[in-house]
Amino acid sequence: MKTAALYARVSSERQKEEQTIASQTEALKEYAAANGYTVAPEWIFQDEGYSGAILKRPNLERLRDVAAEGQIETILVYTPDRLSRKYAYQVLLMEEFARQGVTTVFVKSPPASTPEEELLVQFQGMIAEYERAQIAERTRRGKRHRAKGGSVNVLSGAPYGYRYVRKSESSTAYYDVIEEEAATVRDVYRWYTEEALSIGEITKRLNAQGVATRYGKSPWERSTVWAILRNPAYKGTACFGKTEHAERKKVTRLLRKRGGFSPRNSCSHERPREDWIEIPVPPLVSDATFSLAQERLERNKQFSRRHTKEPTLLQGLLVCSECGYALYRTSTRTVKRKLYYYRCLGSDGWRYPRGPRCTNHPIRQDYLDDVVWKKVMQLFEDPDLIRNEINRRVCEARNANPTKTRKETLVHEIARIKNGIDRLLDAYQDGLVQLTELRGRVAGLRKRDAALTSELQAVESRMIDEEMYLQLVGSIDDFLSRVRQSAASLNIVDRQKILRLVVKEILV
């Protein structure tokens, strides 16, 4: 009897759950018994959840090692595409096995004993590779088309605060709000935007209050809170196509624990924001609150306190006008006291192999802080300048073409859905539609109408109201007068907050 090894593979988790790999293995065992092959239990190799487009599969590697050691004479595979979905990889593996004296037998393909039969096996490999590429491209294009039509089906899951309701015969998939979780999401945004808590402080507060996570199995983590603050679904627009698969650059610690293999051999990279496709869902926070959170997240990259022992007024704002590098604080000590300076990173010769890139000299911290603060106070002495800037931004917000266009599109779509509901009711009255069919179709249209209405409300909230604008202008005068009165007694942290409201960058 000949010694043989069995190899089976499935590429998706769904196939793994449906135990299609078990059916492959069973068919291979039956074939081996019927044809007189001896198969040891340790020579049954299965790769579950691994794509046929890659060769880095743990059990395929083990099979190749066993073949190289000369322990087996034959390898049994169900079909050529189970060995690989790429014809070039099939040829590579079969030639490798042949050089080691191992025969490859495909159970559902004719034995390649003649040139014609070898050609047939080659055609099957090419067809399998073509089918894989075709399925992948059709799936991608189909999902993209449905996402542009506002279908929630392509998202396949819901973030914390929502429940994903699968599509049925009577309605499409949609997000259902979980009120308890939605209240937690609103608290997170309020603590971050209004109370100015850090992500770490929010995490500690959630754990201290005993708030349960989605599955309640682990405490809150900073990364979870950070993901909530960045997810646009909470403002009413879930996005499709936020990430894309790319070649994995490095093997992480988790991959090393699994032997250095990844099921997909790829990792996700965030795509540009303009490539995201927005899908309307019920909002949990206002658009203004979400925008404030994004602004603070972006500013925290520049003004983070994580490495600051003593805050300075101009921290994160100074840029060298000569080389473009940021300035950092350094110090020197005299006989009487310690002096602090702002120094350009490009002027440090020890940082660069070819010496310093900048000739800008250090500048005393107290001198520069004093000059900038006085300039800001002079700006506050002219309220008309600030009013003119507010007027300019209001006009831009009102006349923004994307906002106006999206609003017109939503109004038209809502009107079309309502007309569709009216036509269905007229058809039911005329006896053209049955009651069961009417209920199913109207339910789906009403859910779509509710989602679009919530998005329309979010769009309208972006367009600044005239009364709110007048209140803002009135409060500006009061704010400026209070700042001028207390300017001399403010501490560094309060001065930082005021300075960062009006100053974007300081060139030195």
C-alpha positions, 0 to 999 in steps of 0.5 A, a space after each residue: 500500500 502507498 503512503 498518502 497525505 490528505 490536504 483540505 482548505 476552506 477560505 471563509 469563516 462561513 465555510 468553516 462553520 458549515 463544516 465544508 472542510 469536514 466533507 472534503 476530508 471525509 471524501 478524501 478518506 473514502 477515496 484513499 480507502 477505495 484506492 489502497 492508500 495508507 493515511 496516518 492521522 498526523 498526515 491529514 492537513 487542514 487550513 481553515 479560513 485561509 485564502 487560496 490566493 496565498 501560499 503562506 498557510 501553516 498546514 500547507 507549510 507542514 505538508 511541504 516539509 513532510 514531502 521534502 522529508 520523503 515520508 509520503 508518496 502521494 498527496 490527495 487533494 479534493 480539487 485543484 482550487 483547494 490546493 491554490 486559486 492561482 494557477 502559477 502556485 498550483 504549478 509551483 507546488 506540483 513541480 516541487 512535490 514531483 521533484 521530491 518523488 511525490 505524486 499529486 492526485 486530485 479526487 475530482 479531476 481526471 488523472 493527468 497521465 496523458 498530455 491532454 489530461 495534464 492540459 485539462 488540469 491546467 485549464 481547471 487551475 486557470 478557470 479557478 483563478 479567473 473565478 476567484 478574481 471575478 467573484 472578488 470584483 463582483 462582490 466589491 462592485 456590488 457592495 459599493 453600488 448598494 452603499 451609494 444607494 444608502 443600503 445598510 446591508 453592506 455594513 454587516 454590523 453595528 457599533 456600540 449604541 446600535 443593534 444591527 437588524 438583518 434584512 428580511 423579506 419585508 424590509 432591508 437591514 437597518 440600525 436600531 438604537 439601544 437606548 442604554 448604550 446610546 446614553 453612554 455614547 452621549 455621555 462620552 461625547 459630552 465629557 470630551 467636548 464640554 468637560 474637556 476630559 481626556 480619553 484616559 479620564 473618560 475610560 476611568 470614569 466609565 469603569 468606575 461607574 460600572 458601565 458595561 461594554 458591548 459584551 460585558 466581558 472586559 473593562 473599557 479601554 482607551 482604544 474603545 473610547 477613541 473609536 467611539 469618538 471617531 465613528 461618524 455613524 454617531 452623527 447619523 452617517 455610517 461610512 462604507 469603505 473606510 479601510 482597505 486591505 494592503 500587504 502586511 508590513 510586519 509580523 506582530 506579537 499576536 501573529 508570532 504566537 500563531 506561528 507567524 501566519 495570518 489568515 488573510 495575510 493583509 491588514 487594514 489601512 484607513 482610506 482618504 476621507 473623500 473616498 468614504 461612502 456615507 449611509 444615513 443611520 439614526 444619529 445619537 449626537 448632533 453634528 456640531 458635537 461630533 465636529 467639536 470632538 474631531 477638532 479636539 482629537 486633531 488638536 490633541 495630536 499637537 497639544 497633548 499633555 502626555 510628556 509635559 511636566 511644566 506647561 508653557 504658553 506657546 507649546 505646540 504652536 512654534 514653527 521655524 520659518 527657516 527650516 519648518 521644524 517645530 521648536 522645543 523648550 530647553 534650559 540652561 542654568 546660570 549662577 543665579 537662576 535657570 533660564 528656558 529657551 525655545 530651540 529649533 529641532 533643525 539647529 541641533 547638529 547631533 540629530 542629523 548625520 550631515 550637521 544642523 539644517 537650520 541657523 535659527 538661534 534659540 530665543 528666551 521663553 519668557 521674552 517670546 511668551 510676553 510678546 505673543 500674549 501682548 499681541 493677542 491682547 491687542 487683538 481682543 481690543 478690536 471686537 470688530 475684527 472678530 465680528 468680521 471673521 464670524 460673519 465671513 464664516 457664517 456666509 461660508 457655512 450658509 452658502 456651502 455647496 455640498 451642504 445645500 446640494 445634500 439637503 436638496 437631494 434628501 428633500 427630493 428623496 423623502 418626497 419620492 418615498 412618500 409618493 411611493 407610499 401614497 401610490 401603494 395605498 391607492 393600489 391597495 384601495 383599487 385591489 391591485 395589491 394584497 394586504 400582506 404585500 402592502 405591509 411589507 413594502 410600506 414598512 421598508 419605505 417608512 424605515 428608509 424615510 425615517 433614516 433620511 429624515 434624521 439625516 436631513 435634520 443633521 444637515 439643517 443643524 449645520 446651517 447656522 441659525 440667524 438667532 443663534 448668530 446674534 446671540 453669539 455676537 452679543 456674547 463675544 463682547 462680554 467674553 472679550 471684556 472679561 478676558 481683558 479684565 482678568 488677563 493679568 491674573 490668568 495662569 498658564 493653562 487658562 492662557 493656553 486655552 485662550 491663545 489656542 482659540 485665536 492662534 493657529 501657528 507662530 512662525 519664528 
